[in-house]
Amino acid sequence: MNHSVPDFEVGIIGGGPAGAGMACYLAKAGVKCVVFERELFPRPHVGESLVPSSTRVFKDLDFLGQMEEAKFPHKFGAVWTTNDENPGYVHDLEGLTPEYNVDIRFEERKQEGMEDRNYTYHVDRGKFDLMLLQHAQKLGATVYDGVKVARVDFGPEYPDVYFNIGPKEMSVNCKMVVDCSGRQTFLGNQLKLKVKDTVFDQYAIHSWFDGYDRKVFAKRDTNLDYIYIHFLPISNTWIWQIPITDTVTSLGVVTQKKNFAKSKEDREKFFWETVGSRPLIAETLRKSDRIRPFKDEGDYSYAMKQLVGDRFMLVGDAGRFVDPIFSTGVSIALNSARFAHKDILTALEKNDFSREAFSEYETKLRRGTKNWYEFISVYYRLNVLFTYFISDHNYRLDVLKLLQGDVYDEDAPEVLTKMKAMVSKVEQNEKHPWHKLLGNLTSDAFRPQF
Ligand SMILES: Cc1cc2nc3c(=O)[nH]c(=O)nc-3n(C[C@H](O)[C@H](O)[C@H](O)COP(=O)(O)OP(=O)(O)OC[C@H]3O[C@@H](n4cnc5c(N)ncnc54)[C@H](O)[C@@H]3O)c2cc1C
């Protein structure tokens, strides 16, 4: 049922980083908004290591003080490691020198507006998501938690958002709806906008471990709280190591789904067998205590034919998901909210909620996610290129810029163009020393996606 005065100006589906971030931005600007979150927070969630472009959003939202008070581990950089006995990884064009432990530090490149910070955070998502949603509430957003949206009716006037309270179906209407439902892709499914990624078909299994000795892989004590990406001698397979507290570490295996399917193992057995391909990691892990059940995530890469339409926007994972190798998801969710809320404020001011009114957001987001996607594609196709470029002082800071999450301001960053050209050169020349190192995710991945 529609009324001439809607219940809310903006209805937000989902209270994760995208939804809570959006609600903070809108409430701060005085917009009457409501968040529907189907879970009761705190709830666990994958995606615990942030990149520095998230910190800018916390600053915007006056949330940095709370991030510090929560004592989340500070993340100063990232390390990529490979197996000493089985180096599949080199960074020297001539001599194929093995490289086992490569790192970057965020302090190497200052970010605009963030000159006083050389770090970002690793977070317990249960705690972090709750804090951000409560912050939105404090700023004036209405939060309905434990409320799952069942459908949205885009009627002739305002959209009606339907949900159930017990056996009773209820609805509220809003001038527009922002879908922040994450990989549930609520509106993408309802409106049939979702397109599965044809190249990346990843699967992940993860848990938390108490007492995992992070010193085993740290070259220096200052590297202890970095994120570690450990490459396994299995194609397209890696492990994340993310500090959650002083003693608790999140570890997860990411592989192609077909590797898991082939193994015919149950998921826990698969985890240990895969981790066993790096004996030192397996040994270190076995000395620690697993404190959560294993959780798996699959089929998670996709795009949407549209990110915006008349009276709706898709923000965060609800609009796009790309492989998590560079810990990008929360940053994309928060920055999508940052960009999208500007178009929403203009739409409210002009009372124009047409698809065109949201085009600036769509263009910016597509530019950013295209850059991420290409970076990830180059990386999977030829891992060695990544270490090669970060070891080259001409490109190191350009790569760092991408790793910091600053991907939205350039259509075709020079370093990515160079990386793509090098991949094609290696693909075309069977005698190239790197040819045998090409991964099996093809360069079709460079084709433009939606
Ligand atoms: C294996 C893996 C590893 C990852 N590692 C990282 C990492 O290290 N760093 C990083 O930044 N990101 C990582 N990510 C990505 C990260 O998890 C997401 O990008 C991030 O959580 C996106 O935030 P969001 O708010 O868009 O979605 P979510 O955080 O998923 O929030 C969506 C919310 O919507 C709610 N919801 C869904 N449907 C409904 C409904 N019908 N009604 C009401 N509420 C609903 C859900 O309950 C949920 O709380 C990883 C992802 C995967 C799969």
The ligand as an SDF file (V2000), in Angstrom:
LIG
                    3D

 53 58  0  0  0  0  0  0  0  0999 V2000
   36.3400  -16.4840    1.6300 C   0  0  0  0  0  0  0  0  0  0  0  0
   36.1760  -15.0010    1.8190 C   0  0  0  0  0  0  0  0  0  0  0  0
   37.1940  -14.2730    2.4330 C   0  0  0  0  0  0  0  0  0  0  0  0
   37.0630  -12.8830    2.5970 C   0  0  0  0  0  0  0  0  0  0  0  0
   38.0820  -12.1620    3.1640 N   0  0  0  0  0  0  0  0  0  0  0  0
   37.9590  -10.8130    3.2740 C   0  0  0  0  0  0  0  0  0  0  0  0
   38.9780  -10.0380    3.9030 C   0  0  0  0  0  0  0  0  0  0  0  0
   39.9720  -10.5380    4.3920 O   0  0  0  0  0  0  0  0  0  0  0  0
   38.7830   -8.6900    3.9560 N   0  0  0  0  0  0  0  0  0  0  0  0
   37.6680   -8.0870    3.4470 C   0  0  0  0  0  0  0  0  0  0  0  0
   37.5680   -6.8570    3.5030 O   0  0  0  0  0  0  0  0  0  0  0  0
   36.6830   -8.7950    2.8940 N   0  0  0  0  0  0  0  0  0  0  0  0
   36.8000  -10.1440    2.7930 C   0  0  0  0  0  0  0  0  0  0  0  0
   35.7740  -10.8610    2.2690 N   0  0  0  0  0  0  0  0  0  0  0  0
   34.6210  -10.1430    1.7520 C   0  0  0  0  0  0  0  0  0  0  0  0
   33.6790   -9.6430    2.8700 C   0  0  0  0  0  0  0  0  0  0  0  0
   33.2160  -10.7380    3.5950 O   0  0  0  0  0  0  0  0  0  0  0  0
   32.4990   -8.9010    2.2480 C   0  0  0  0  0  0  0  0  0  0  0  0
   32.9190   -8.1950    1.1080 O   0  0  0  0  0  0  0  0  0  0  0  0
   31.8360   -7.9190    3.2070 C   0  0  0  0  0  0  0  0  0  0  0  0
   31.3090   -8.5820    4.3130 O   0  0  0  0  0  0  0  0  0  0  0  0
   30.7130   -7.1740    2.4510 C   0  0  0  0  0  0  0  0  0  0  0  0
   29.9020   -6.4180    3.2960 O   0  0  0  0  0  0  0  0  0  0  0  0
   28.3510   -6.2490    2.9490 P   0  0  0  0  0  0  0  0  0  0  0  0
   27.8080   -5.3410    3.9810 O   0  0  0  0  0  0  0  0  0  0  0  0
   28.1880   -5.9210    1.5250 O   0  0  0  0  0  0  0  0  0  0  0  0
   27.7230   -7.7130    3.1260 O   0  0  0  0  0  0  0  0  0  0  0  0
   27.6080   -8.5900    4.4660 P   0  0  0  0  0  0  0  0  0  0  0  0
   28.7240   -8.2870    5.3720 O   0  0  0  0  0  0  0  0  0  0  0  0
   27.4450   -9.9920    4.0370 O   0  0  0  0  0  0  0  0  0  0  0  0
   26.2680   -8.0770    5.1440 O   0  0  0  0  0  0  0  0  0  0  0  0
   25.0180   -8.3520    4.5700 C   0  0  0  0  0  0  0  0  0  0  0  0
   23.9790   -8.4000    5.6800 C   0  0  0  0  0  0  0  0  0  0  0  0
   22.6850   -8.4980    5.0670 O   0  0  0  0  0  0  0  0  0  0  0  0
   21.8780   -9.3460    5.8560 C   0  0  0  0  0  0  0  0  0  0  0  0
   20.7890   -9.8580    5.0020 N   0  0  0  0  0  0  0  0  0  0  0  0
   20.8940  -10.6880    3.9370 C   0  0  0  0  0  0  0  0  0  0  0  0
   19.6700  -10.9120    3.3930 N   0  0  0  0  0  0  0  0  0  0  0  0
   18.7860  -10.2060    4.1360 C   0  0  0  0  0  0  0  0  0  0  0  0
   17.3650  -10.0300    4.0810 C   0  0  0  0  0  0  0  0  0  0  0  0
   16.6190  -10.6510    3.1560 N   0  0  0  0  0  0  0  0  0  0  0  0
   16.7670   -9.2410    4.9910 N   0  0  0  0  0  0  0  0  0  0  0  0
   17.5030   -8.6060    5.9530 C   0  0  0  0  0  0  0  0  0  0  0  0
   18.8500   -8.7430    6.0610 N   0  0  0  0  0  0  0  0  0  0  0  0
   19.4830   -9.5220    5.1570 C   0  0  0  0  0  0  0  0  0  0  0  0
   22.8520  -10.4250    6.3220 C   0  0  0  0  0  0  0  0  0  0  0  0
   22.3860  -11.0760    7.4850 O   0  0  0  0  0  0  0  0  0  0  0  0
   24.1310   -9.6160    6.5600 C   0  0  0  0  0  0  0  0  0  0  0  0
   24.2800   -9.2360    7.9140 O   0  0  0  0  0  0  0  0  0  0  0  0
   35.8760  -12.2430    2.1320 C   0  0  0  0  0  0  0  0  0  0  0  0
   34.8530  -12.9970    1.5520 C   0  0  0  0  0  0  0  0  0  0  0  0
   34.9900  -14.3640    1.3950 C   0  0  0  0  0  0  0  0  0  0  0  0
   33.8670  -15.1320    0.7630 C   0  0  0  0  0  0  0  0  0  0  0  0
  1  2  1  0
  2  3  1  0
  2 52  2  0
  3  4  2  0
  4  5  1  0
  4 50  1  0
  5  6  2  0
  6  7  1  0
  6 13  1  0
  7  8  2  0
  7  9  1  0
  9 10  1  0
 10 11  2  0
 10 12  1  0
 12 13  2  0
 13 14  1  0
 14 15  1  0
 14 50  1  0
 15 16  1  0
 16 17  1  0
 16 18  1  0
 18 19  1  0
 18 20  1  0
 20 21  1  0
 20 22  1  0
 22 23  1  0
 23 24  1  0
 24 25  2  0
 24 26  1  0
 24 27  1  0
 27 28  1  0
 28 29  2  0
 28 30  1  0
 28 31  1  0
 31 32  1  0
 32 33  1  0
 33 34  1  0
 33 48  1  0
 34 35  1  0
 35 36  1  0
 35 46  1  0
 36 37  1  0
 36 45  1  0
 37 38  2  0
 38 39  1  0
 39 40  1  0
 39 45  2  0
 40 41  1  0
 40 42  2  0
 42 43  1  0
 43 44  2  0
 44 45  1  0
 46 47  1  0
 46 48  1  0
 48 49  1  0
 50 51  2  0
 51 52  1  0
 52 53  1  0
M  END
$$$$
